Amino acid sequence: MSLSRLNAAIGKINDVLCAASVLVWDSRTMLPKGGAVVRAGQLATLSLMARDLLLSNETRQALDGARREVESLADDDAWRRAVLRVEEAIALHRRVPAELIERKTKARAIGTAIWIDARANDDFASFAPALAEIVAVSRDYADAVGWSTHPYDVLVGLYEPGDTIADLSSLFDELKRGLKPILDAALARPRPARDFLDEPCPEEKVKAAARMLTEVLGYDYEHGRLDKTVHPFAISFTREDVRITMRLGERSFANSLFGAMHETGHGLYEQNVDPGFTRTALTTDLVGLHAGGGASLGTHESQSRLQENHIGRSRDFWRAHFGRMKELLGGLDGIEADAFHRAVNAVAPGLIRTEADELTYDFHIMLRVELEAALLKGDLEVADVPGAWNEAMKRHLGVSVPNDREGCLQDVHWASGAMGSFCTYTLGNVMAAQLFETAQQKGEGVAFGLAKGDTAPLCLWLKENVWRHGKRFTRDELLTRATGRALEAGPYLRYLGAKYGNGA
């Protein structure tokens, strides 16, 4: 009885959070500029409503009874884990004052609106006050939750529970050592022709091609949609309504397509969570990015990076689907699938993270984590961010940054208050390789299907081993169940070495 009461209580909270997610989706796709401040207030109200419901006597009384009901169940039982997630959420939010939740929510909404104009106008100065508030509220949040070694650990822990800046530094050092010889070898070879990727293409044709590719990957348009935005994102209201977005009208059509394929990975994860979890107590971060699925945000990113890179940048995939994409786009006269495959795997350090090749991508992430940690610790002032960014780009990638639009203003994450989340892209890369390697070795029909450009067997393996579990397991529990071991960089470095060691 108490378990049913708890489930109903958390269902109400999820309904409030889903309403907030609808407003977030609207604000990033079609909200008029003048509505940003009012929208920030609306989101703050919903966040506080969700918090009040979570911390209410009704929820806590139901939790006390539910805890007794599940204590005899196996440790990994879905309901016992659901009760644990509620306990974790209550413990977290009891430490964070309501006014801080309100302030954080408003800072995110207003910061995003200001960032859109600042990026368009290459005007960091106009964004700096909003960023200063986001840094300040993030630091206050870390102080409220409590930290011992570094305030950044709290923010990282929101997205990747248990990880710290020390853990990330160790992983990054291992990756630097492993990536450097592969990158040096790739850069020593002639770069394949890729100018055709920048051919102008009407937005409606690019979107049509993106729709075709996302459907090939398994995205369900009966329970989702694809829209235009400034910075691509995916958002889940429930598993029955999962939306993805893409960037259109900028630079290469290929970047738009790969962005859509990236978001498809998030969409697939959310659409395939066990239906029994849809309105259960599986949400730990009330102001987080994913209310339905995901052992961690890094786990979520593993699915987007897997679709974008392991599938989307594979030769077999394009040999199977390039002709249809070419028909939808028009143009690309004289270009064949193998030439397209070589072009989208070309290696060259560049300015934009979302356009980076696989060998340089993680250096973009290391740069951002470095700056975020310095901002949170107080070792870097907001006014000095552009200069610090430009210096780090030169140090990590040997690239000179011509303007802030292509530099420190390129990502929405800081504006949206998601400090601490960038590391999950690299964690996702590492996880994706570990899961993909195992799926090819052990998944029934996976390798055979991929050789024909058919991702259905892989999707079945991922659904069984990753997607359906939602937040039931921790990241390393999920990895160990699927691959036999916790997170390790070896499969990722093996994948990159095999692919780029002798040319993509």
C-alpha positions as CSV (number, residue, x, y, z in Angstrom):
1,M,0.0,0.0,0.0
2,S,2.8,2.5,0.9
3,L,4.6,1.6,-2.2
4,S,1.6,2.4,-4.3
5,R,1.2,5.7,-2.4
6,L,4.8,6.5,-3.1
7,N,4.5,5.7,-6.7
8,A,1.4,8.0,-7.0
9,A,3.3,10.8,-5.2
10,I,6.3,10.6,-7.5
11,G,4.0,10.4,-10.5
12,K,2.6,13.8,-9.5
13,I,6.1,15.2,-9.3
14,N,7.0,13.8,-12.7
15,D,3.9,15.4,-14.1
16,V,5.0,18.8,-12.8
17,L,8.5,18.2,-14.2
18,C,7.2,17.1,-17.6
19,A,5.2,20.3,-17.7
20,A,8.4,22.2,-17.0
21,S,10.2,20.3,-19.8
22,V,7.5,21.3,-22.3
23,L,8.2,24.9,-21.4
24,V,12.0,24.3,-21.7
25,W,11.5,22.7,-25.2
26,D,9.3,25.7,-26.2
27,S,11.8,28.2,-25.0
28,R,14.6,26.7,-27.1
29,T,12.5,26.2,-30.3
30,M,9.9,28.9,-30.6
31,L,9.6,31.2,-27.6
32,P,9.6,34.9,-28.7
33,K,12.5,36.9,-27.3
34,G,10.3,39.0,-25.2
35,G,8.9,36.0,-23.3
36,A,12.2,34.9,-21.7
37,V,11.8,36.6,-18.3
38,V,8.2,35.5,-17.8
39,R,9.2,32.0,-18.8
40,A,11.9,32.0,-16.3
41,G,9.4,32.7,-13.6
42,Q,7.1,30.0,-14.8
43,L,9.9,27.4,-14.7
44,A,10.9,28.5,-11.2
45,T,7.3,28.1,-10.0
46,L,7.1,24.6,-11.4
47,S,10.6,23.6,-9.9
48,L,9.4,24.8,-6.5
49,M,6.2,22.9,-6.8
50,A,8.1,19.8,-7.6
51,R,10.4,20.3,-4.7
52,D,7.5,21.0,-2.3
53,L,5.8,17.8,-3.4
54,L,9.0,15.8,-2.9
55,L,9.6,17.1,0.6
56,S,6.0,16.9,1.7
57,N,4.9,14.9,4.7
58,E,2.8,12.8,2.4
59,T,5.8,11.7,0.3
60,R,8.0,11.1,3.3
61,Q,5.4,9.1,5.1
62,A,4.8,7.0,1.9
63,L,8.6,6.5,1.6
64,D,8.9,5.3,5.2
65,G,6.2,2.6,4.5
66,A,7.6,1.7,1.1
67,R,11.1,1.2,2.6
68,R,9.7,-1.5,4.9
69,E,7.8,-3.1,2.0
70,V,10.9,-3.5,-0.2
71,E,13.5,-4.4,2.5
72,S,13.1,-8.1,1.8
73,L,13.5,-7.7,-2.0
74,A,16.8,-8.3,-3.8
75,D,19.2,-5.4,-3.8
76,D,18.8,-4.9,-7.6
77,D,15.0,-5.2,-7.6
78,A,13.5,-2.4,-9.6
79,W,11.2,-1.3,-6.8
80,R,13.9,-1.4,-4.2
81,R,16.1,0.8,-6.4
82,A,13.1,3.1,-7.0
83,V,12.7,3.7,-3.3
84,L,16.5,4.3,-3.0
85,R,16.3,7.0,-5.7
86,V,13.6,8.8,-3.8
87,E,15.7,8.7,-0.7
88,E,18.6,10.1,-2.6
89,A,16.4,12.9,-4.1
90,I,14.9,13.9,-0.7
91,A,18.4,13.9,1.0
92,L,19.7,16.2,-1.8
93,H,16.9,18.6,-1.9
94,R,16.6,19.0,1.9
95,R,20.1,20.5,1.8
96,V,19.2,23.0,-0.9
97,P,17.1,26.0,0.1
98,A,13.9,26.8,-1.9
99,E,15.2,30.3,-2.8
100,L,18.3,28.7,-4.3
101,I,16.2,26.4,-6.5
102,E,14.2,29.4,-7.7
103,R,17.3,31.5,-8.3
104,K,19.0,28.7,-10.2
105,T,16.0,28.0,-12.4
106,K,15.6,31.7,-13.3
107,A,19.3,32.0,-14.0
108,R,19.2,29.1,-16.4
109,A,16.2,30.4,-18.4
110,I,17.3,34.0,-18.6
111,G,20.9,32.9,-19.3
112,T,19.8,30.8,-22.3
113,A,17.8,33.7,-23.8
114,I,20.7,36.1,-23.4
115,W,23.2,33.6,-24.8
116,I,21.2,33.2,-28.0
117,D,21.6,36.9,-28.8
118,A,25.2,37.1,-27.5
119,R,26.3,34.2,-29.7
120,A,24.5,35.6,-32.8
121,N,26.2,39.0,-32.2
122,D,29.6,37.7,-31.1
123,D,29.1,39.7,-27.9
124,F,30.6,38.0,-24.8
125,A,30.3,41.2,-22.8
126,S,26.5,41.1,-23.0
127,F,26.5,37.5,-21.7
128,A,29.1,38.0,-19.0
129,P,26.7,39.2,-16.2
130,A,24.4,36.2,-16.9
131,L,27.4,33.8,-16.8
132,A,28.6,35.4,-13.6
133,E,25.2,34.7,-12.0
134,I,25.2,31.1,-13.2
135,V,28.7,30.6,-11.7
136,A,27.7,32.2,-8.5
137,V,24.5,30.2,-8.1
138,S,26.4,27.0,-9.1
139,R,29.0,27.7,-6.4
140,D,26.2,28.4,-3.8
141,Y,24.5,25.2,-4.8
142,A,27.8,23.2,-4.3
143,D,28.1,24.9,-0.9
144,A,24.6,24.0,0.1
145,V,25.0,20.3,-0.9
146,G,28.4,20.2,0.8
147,W,31.9,19.4,-0.6
148,S,35.3,18.5,0.9
149,T,37.9,18.6,-1.9
150,H,36.5,20.7,-4.7
151,P,33.1,22.5,-5.2
152,Y,33.1,21.2,-8.8
153,D,32.7,17.6,-7.5
154,V,29.1,18.4,-6.5
155,L,28.2,19.6,-10.0
156,V,29.9,16.6,-11.6
157,G,28.0,14.4,-9.2
158,L,24.7,15.7,-10.4
159,Y,25.3,14.2,-13.8
160,E,27.8,11.4,-13.0
161,P,27.1,10.3,-9.4
162,G,30.2,9.5,-7.5
163,D,32.7,11.0,-9.9
164,T,35.0,13.8,-9.0
165,I,37.5,16.2,-10.7
166,A,40.3,13.9,-9.5
167,D,38.6,10.9,-11.3
168,L,38.2,12.9,-14.4
169,S,41.8,14.1,-14.3
170,S,43.1,10.6,-14.1
171,L,40.9,9.5,-17.1
172,F,41.9,12.5,-19.1
173,D,45.6,11.8,-18.5
174,E,45.1,8.2,-19.8
175,L,43.3,9.4,-22.8
176,K,45.9,12.1,-23.7
177,R,48.6,9.5,-23.6
178,G,46.6,7.1,-25.7
179,L,45.2,9.6,-28.2
180,K,48.4,11.5,-29.0
181,P,50.1,8.9,-31.1
182,I,46.9,8.0,-33.0
183,L,46.2,11.7,-33.7
184,D,49.8,12.4,-34.8
185,A,49.7,9.5,-37.2
186,A,46.3,10.6,-38.6
187,L,47.5,14.2,-39.1
188,A,50.6,13.0,-40.9
189,R,48.4,11.6,-43.7
190,P,46.9,13.7,-46.5
191,R,43.4,14.9,-45.6
192,P,40.6,13.6,-47.8
193,A,38.6,16.0,-50.0
194,R,35.6,17.3,-48.0
195,D,34.7,20.7,-49.6
196,F,31.5,19.1,-50.9
197,L,30.2,18.9,-47.3
198,D,29.8,22.6,-47.3
199,E,27.7,22.8,-50.4
200,P,24.6,25.0,-49.7
201,C,21.4,22.9,-49.2
202,P,17.9,24.1,-48.5
203,E,16.8,23.6,-44.9
204,E,13.8,21.5,-45.8
205,K,15.9,19.0,-47.7
206,V,18.4,18.7,-44.9
207,K,15.6,18.1,-42.4
208,A,14.1,15.5,-44.7
209,A,17.4,13.7,-44.9
210,A,17.7,13.9,-41.1
211,R,14.3,12.4,-40.7
212,M,15.2,9.5,-42.9
213,L,18.4,8.8,-41.1
214,T,16.9,9.0,-37.6
215,E,14.1,6.6,-38.7
216,V,16.8,4.2,-40.0
217,L,18.4,4.3,-36.6
218,G,15.1,3.4,-35.0
219,Y,13.7,6.7,-33.7
220,D,9.9,6.5,-33.3
221,Y,8.1,9.5,-34.8
222,E,4.8,8.2,-33.3
223,H,6.2,9.2,-30.0
224,G,8.6,12.0,-31.0
225,R,9.4,14.9,-33.3
226,L,12.3,16.7,-34.9
227,D,12.6,20.5,-34.7
228,K,15.0,23.3,-35.4
229,T,17.0,25.0,-32.6
230,V,20.1,27.1,-32.1
231,H,21.9,24.3,-30.1
232,P,20.7,20.7,-30.6
233,F,19.2,18.9,-27.6
234,A,16.9,16.1,-26.8
235,I,14.2,16.2,-24.1
236,S,11.8,13.6,-22.7
237,F,8.4,14.3,-21.2
238,T,7.6,10.7,-20.9
239,R,8.7,7.6,-22.9
240,E,5.6,8.4,-25.0
241,D,6.8,11.9,-26.0
242,V,10.5,12.2,-26.6
243,R,11.6,15.1,-28.8
244,I,14.9,15.8,-30.6
245,T,16.2,18.9,-32.3
246,M,18.8,19.9,-34.9
247,R,20.7,22.9,-36.1
248,L,19.8,24.1,-39.6
249,G,21.1,26.9,-41.8
250,E,24.7,27.0,-40.5
251,R,27.9,25.6,-42.0
252,S,27.8,22.1,-43.4
253,F,24.7,20.1,-44.0
254,A,26.7,17.1,-42.7
255,N,27.1,18.7,-39.3
256,S,23.4,19.2,-39.1
257,L,22.8,15.5,-40.0
258,F,25.3,14.2,-37.5
259,G,23.8,16.5,-34.8
260,A,20.4,14.9,-35.5
261,M,21.9,11.4,-35.3
262,H,23.6,12.3,-32.0
263,E,20.3,13.4,-30.5
264,T,18.7,10.3,-31.8
265,G,20.8,8.3,-29.4
266,H,19.3,10.2,-26.5
267,G,15.8,9.7,-28.0
268,L,16.2,6.0,-28.4
269,Y,17.3,5.7,-24.7
270,E,14.2,7.6,-23.5
271,Q,11.8,5.9,-25.9
272,N,12.9,2.4,-24.8
273,V,12.8,2.7,-21.0
274,D,10.7,-0.1,-19.5
275,P,7.1,1.1,-19.6
276,G,6.7,0.2,-16.0
277,F,9.1,2.9,-15.1
278,T,7.3,5.7,-16.8
279,R,5.6,7.1,-13.7
280,T,7.7,5.5,-11.0
281,A,10.2,6.9,-8.6
282,L,13.2,7.0,-10.8
283,T,14.0,10.7,-10.8
284,T,16.8,11.9,-8.6
285,D,17.6,15.4,-9.9
286,L,14.4,17.5,-10.0
287,V,16.1,20.1,-12.2
288,G,18.1,17.6,-14.2
289,L,18.1,17.0,-18.0
290,H,16.5,13.6,-18.1
291,A,13.5,12.7,-16.0
292,G,12.9,9.2,-17.5
293,G,16.0,7.2,-18.3
294,G,19.6,7.1,-17.8
295,A,22.0,5.6,-15.3
296,S,23.9,8.8,-15.6
297,L,24.2,11.6,-18.2
298,G,27.5,10.0,-19.3
299,T,25.5,6.8,-20.0
300,H,23.0,8.9,-22.0
301,E,25.8,10.4,-23.9
302,S,27.2,7.0,-24.7
303,Q,24.1,6.3,-26.6
304,S,24.3,9.5,-28.6
305,R,28.0,9.2,-29.4
306,L,27.4,5.5,-30.3
307,Q,24.8,6.4,-32.9
308,E,26.7,9.4,-34.2
309,N,30.1,7.8,-34.5
310,H,30.2,4.0,-34.2
311,I,27.2,3.8,-36.6
312,G,27.0,7.2,-38.3
313,R,30.7,7.4,-39.2
314,S,31.0,3.8,-40.4
315,R,31.6,2.8,-44.0
316,D,29.0,0.0,-44.0
317,F,26.3,2.4,-42.9
318,W,26.9,4.8,-45.7
319,R,27.2,2.2,-48.3
320,A,23.7,1.1,-47.4
321,H,22.1,4.5,-47.0
322,F,24.0,7.1,-48.9
323,G,22.0,6.8,-52.1
324,R,18.7,7.6,-50.3
325,M,20.3,10.5,-48.4
326,K,21.7,11.9,-51.7
327,E,18.2,11.7,-53.3
328,L,16.7,13.7,-50.5
329,L,19.4,16.3,-50.4
330,G,19.9,16.7,-54.1
331,G,23.3,17.7,-55.4
332,L,26.5,15.8,-54.4
333,D,27.0,15.0,-58.1
334,G,29.9,12.6,-58.6
335,I,30.2,11.8,-54.9
336,E,30.0,8.2,-53.8
337,A,29.4,6.6,-50.4
338,D,33.1,5.8,-49.7
339,A,34.1,9.4,-50.5
340,F,31.5,10.7,-48.2
341,H,32.6,8.3,-45.5
342,R,36.2,9.5,-45.8
343,A,35.2,13.1,-45.7
344,V,33.1,12.8,-42.5
345,N,36.0,11.0,-40.8
346,A,38.7,13.5,-41.8
347,V,40.9,14.5,-38.9
348,A,41.9,18.2,-38.3
349,P,41.8,20.3,-35.2
350,G,39.0,22.8,-35.4
351,L,37.1,25.5,-33.4
352,I,33.7,23.9,-32.9
353,R,33.2,21.0,-30.5
354,T,30.0,19.7,-32.2
355,E,31.9,19.5,-35.5
356,A,35.1,18.0,-34.1
357,D,36.4,14.7,-35.4
358,E,36.7,11.7,-33.1
359,L,40.4,12.2,-32.3
360,T,40.2,15.8,-31.3
361,Y,36.8,15.9,-29.7
362,D,37.9,14.9,-26.2
363,F,40.4,17.7,-26.1
364,H,37.5,20.1,-26.4
365,I,35.9,18.5,-23.4
366,M,39.1,18.6,-21.4
367,L,39.4,22.3,-22.1
368,R,35.8,23.0,-20.9
369,V,36.2,20.9,-17.7
370,E,39.5,22.8,-17.0
371,L,37.7,26.2,-17.2
372,E,34.6,25.1,-15.4
373,A,36.6,23.8,-12.4
374,A,38.6,27.1,-12.3
375,L,35.5,29.2,-12.4
376,L,33.9,27.2,-9.5
377,K,37.0,27.3,-7.4
378,G,37.4,31.1,-8.0
379,D,40.7,30.7,-9.9
380,L,39.2,32.2,-13.1
381,E,37.1,35.3,-13.3
382,V,34.2,35.5,-15.8
383,A,35.7,38.5,-17.5
384,D,38.8,36.4,-18.3
385,V,37.0,33.5,-19.8
386,P,37.5,34.5,-23.5
387,G,41.3,34.9,-23.0
388,A,41.5,31.6,-21.0
389,W,39.5,29.8,-23.6
390,N,41.6,31.1,-26.5
391,E,44.8,30.1,-24.7
392,A,43.5,26.6,-23.9
393,M,42.5,26.1,-27.5
394,K,46.0,26.9,-28.6
395,R,47.5,24.7,-26.0
396,H,45.2,21.7,-26.4
397,L,44.6,21.8,-30.2
398,G,47.0,24.4,-31.7
399,V,44.1,26.4,-33.0
400,S,43.8,30.2,-33.0
401,V,40.3,31.4,-32.1
402,P,39.1,34.4,-34.3
403,N,36.0,35.4,-32.3
404,D,34.0,34.5,-29.2
405,R,31.1,33.2,-31.3
406,E,33.3,30.3,-32.4
407,G,35.0,30.3,-29.1
408,C,33.6,30.5,-25.6
409,L,30.0,31.3,-26.8
410,Q,29.6,28.3,-29.0
411,D,27.8,26.0,-26.5
412,V,24.6,26.5,-24.6
413,H,25.6,24.4,-21.6
414,W,26.9,27.3,-19.4
415,A,24.0,29.5,-20.3
416,S,21.5,26.8,-19.4
417,G,23.2,26.2,-16.0
418,A,24.6,22.8,-16.9
419,M,28.1,23.3,-15.4
420,G,29.6,20.0,-14.6
421,S,28.0,18.2,-17.5
422,F,30.7,18.6,-20.2
423,C,32.7,15.7,-18.8
424,T,29.8,13.3,-19.7
425,Y,30.6,13.6,-23.4
426,T,34.0,12.0,-22.9
427,L,32.7,9.5,-20.4
428,G,30.1,8.8,-23.1
429,N,32.7,8.2,-25.7
430,V,34.5,5.7,-23.4
431,M,31.3,3.9,-22.5
432,A,30.0,3.8,-26.1
433,A,33.2,2.0,-27.2
434,Q,33.0,-0.5,-24.4
435,L,29.3,-1.3,-25.1
436,F,29.7,-1.4,-28.8
437,E,32.7,-3.8,-28.6
438,T,30.7,-6.2,-26.4
439,A,27.6,-5.9,-28.6
440,Q,29.6,-6.9,-31.7
441,Q,31.2,-9.8,-29.9
442,K,28.2,-11.2,-28.1
443,G,25.0,-9.7,-29.5
444,E,23.1,-12.0,-31.8
445,G,23.2,-10.8,-35.4
446,V,24.7,-7.5,-34.4
447,A,28.0,-7.6,-36.4
448,F,26.2,-9.2,-39.4
449,G,23.5,-6.5,-39.3
450,L,25.9,-3.6,-39.1
451,A,27.8,-5.0,-42.1
452,K,24.6,-4.5,-44.1
453,G,23.8,-1.1,-42.6
454,D,21.1,-2.7,-40.5
455,T,21.0,-1.4,-36.9
456,A,18.0,-3.4,-35.7
457,P,20.0,-6.2,-34.0
458,L,22.2,-3.7,-32.2
459,C,19.1,-1.8,-31.1
460,L,17.7,-5.0,-29.6
461,W,20.9,-5.6,-27.7
462,L,21.0,-2.1,-26.4
463,K,17.4,-2.2,-25.4
464,E,17.9,-5.3,-23.4
465,N,21.2,-4.3,-21.8
466,V,21.0,-0.5,-21.5
467,W,17.8,1.3,-22.5
468,R,15.1,-0.6,-20.6
469,H,16.7,-0.2,-17.2
470,G,16.3,3.6,-16.9
471,K,17.9,4.7,-13.6
472,R,17.6,1.3,-12.0
473,F,21.4,0.7,-12.0
474,T,24.4,2.9,-11.5
475,R,26.7,3.5,-14.4
476,D,29.2,1.0,-13.4
477,E,26.6,-1.6,-12.4
478,L,25.0,-1.2,-15.9
479,L,28.4,-1.5,-17.6
480,T,29.4,-4.6,-15.5
481,R,26.1,-6.3,-16.3
482,A,26.4,-5.6,-20.0
483,T,30.2,-6.0,-20.6
484,G,31.5,-7.8,-17.5
485,R,33.6,-4.8,-16.2
486,A,33.2,-1.3,-15.0
487,L,34.3,1.8,-17.0
488,E,37.7,1.4,-18.7
489,A,39.3,3.4,-21.5
490,G,40.9,0.4,-23.3
491,P,38.0,-0.4,-25.7
492,Y,37.8,3.3,-26.7
493,L,41.5,3.6,-27.5
494,R,41.4,0.2,-29.4
495,Y,38.5,1.5,-31.5
496,L,40.2,4.7,-32.4
497,G,43.5,3.0,-33.0
498,A,42.0,0.4,-35.3
499,K,39.9,3.0,-37.2
500,Y,42.5,5.8,-37.6
501,G,45.8,3.9,-37.2
502,N,45.7,3.0,-40.9
503,G,43.2,5.7,-42.0
504,A,39.5,5.8,-41.5
